[in-house]
C-alpha cells in the first residue's frame, strides 16, 4: 500500500519543476487537469440563455421557405411496369414521386422529365393541403430532363382565396396560383448560399441548405443515356424526392431546377441552371404545348404576325389570313409569344375562341372553333382527319374528312378509306409502319420533314358491300 501512494509527491514535484503550478503551487491543479473543462454553474447557464434570447430566429432561410413553399408541389405518379410472372408477362402499377415548382399563375409547373416519364396518372399537392389534384403532361424535352405540367383542378384553398371567372370556351375557372420568383444563373458564385425545397423519400416539403460548390459541371447519366452540360453543383441535399424542385438563392429567387443526377455521390447535388430552363421553356416546352389546334401559326418574334394558315382549317374558315397581327385572345391582350401560347392553351378542343387581329390596318374579330391536336397534326401534314374503326377483328384508321386541295385529295383519297400501313420513302428500310390508331399515325407523320413522300396502303369499299379493294399511292407531306 505504501508503494502505491508514494508517486503522488513525485508527480507534484515534477509539475512544479516544469512551472505548471505557478498559479497554485500545489498538487490540486494536477487533479483539476484530469477532470477536463469545468461545467458552467446554474447562474452562468441562465446568463448564457438570456444572452441568446435576443438572437433572431427568423433567418433569411426561414423567410425564403415561407415565400417559396406555396409554389412548390409534391408530384405523385402512377405508371405501368412490365413484369415476368409464373404465368407469363404481366403489368403492374408502380408509384413514383418528385417535386415541381409553379412558374405561371395559371397553374403551369416545371419539373424533371424523369419524374413523370411514362406516367399514366399525375397528381400534385400543396403544402398544408391534403388534397391531390390531377395534372397533365403538356410537353417535355427528354434530352434536357425538363417537363411542363398543367394543373387541371383548382385547389379548394385557392377557390376560397381567389375570385374565379370562367373563360370563354368552357375552360377551367382561372385563379392565381402562387408562383416562384425568377432569378438568373449568369452571375452565380461558388460559396454562395442556396436553399433546396422538395420531397425526399416522400417526406413532403423538406428544406435543405448549403452552398454552391461548383459551376459549369458536365455530368453523364448512363442509365438514361444522357449527358448534361453546365450544371450547378451544390452540397444542399438533393435526391430523387427533390428532383424537379427549386434551387433558390438567398433572395428566394429561382436559380435552378434540382435533379438527382448522381445517386451514389454524398453531399453532392446538381441543378439545371435557370437560364437554361428559360431557354428550353421558350424554345421547346411552350411551342410544343398544345391543348387544341387553331389552324394558324405566328412568327417567332414578338410581332405576333400570322405566318401560316392551314388551308380549310379552323383559322381559314374563320377568316384569319397570313399577314394579320394577333392582338388579343378572348379579349385578353397578348404582346409576345409566351402570352399567345399560354392564352391558346386555355382553349379546349371544340371550344370557341375569339381572336382579335389587325387586318389591313383595322382591328377585326374572328371567332373560330378549336380542333383536337391530333386532328391538327394530320390535317396540317396530310389534309385529313381520321377516326378508329374495327373491321375483321382489327382496328383501322378511317378517314373522316378530306381538306380541299390538300395532299390526300391530290392523290384521290376519299372519306371512308382505311389506312392499314404507310412507309416513308426517306427510310432506308422496306418495312412499313402498321397503323394501329390515330396516335401512331400522327406520331409518325409529325416527325417527318416537309416534302417527304410516304407510300400508303388504302382499303376502299367503293360500292358499300363491305368488300374492300386494296389501293396504294404516294402522298407528299406538307
Secondary structure, DSSP 8 states (H G I E B T S, - for coil): -HHHHTHHHHHHHHHHHTTTTTTT-STHHHHHHHH-S----HHHHHHHHHHHTTS-S--HHHHHHHHHGGGEEEEEEEEEEEEEETTEEEEEEEEEEEEEEEEETTTEEEE-HHHHTT-SEEEEEETT----EEEEEEEEEGGGTEEEEEE-S--HHHHHHS--B--TTS---B------EE--STT--TT-EEEEEE-GGG-SSEEEEEEEEEEEEEEEEGGGTEEEEEEEEE-S---GGGTT-EEE-TTSEEEEEEE---TT-SS-EEEEEHHHHHHHIIIIIHHH--SSB-SEEE-SSTT-BEEEE-TTSHHHHHT--TT-EEEEETTEE--SHHHHHHHHTT--TT-EEEEEEEETTEEEEEEEE-B-HHHHHHHHHTSEEEEEEEETTEEEEEEEEE-TTSHHHHTT--TT-EEEEEEETTSSS---EE--SHHHHHHHHHTS-TT-EEEEEEEE-SSSSS--EEEEEEEE--
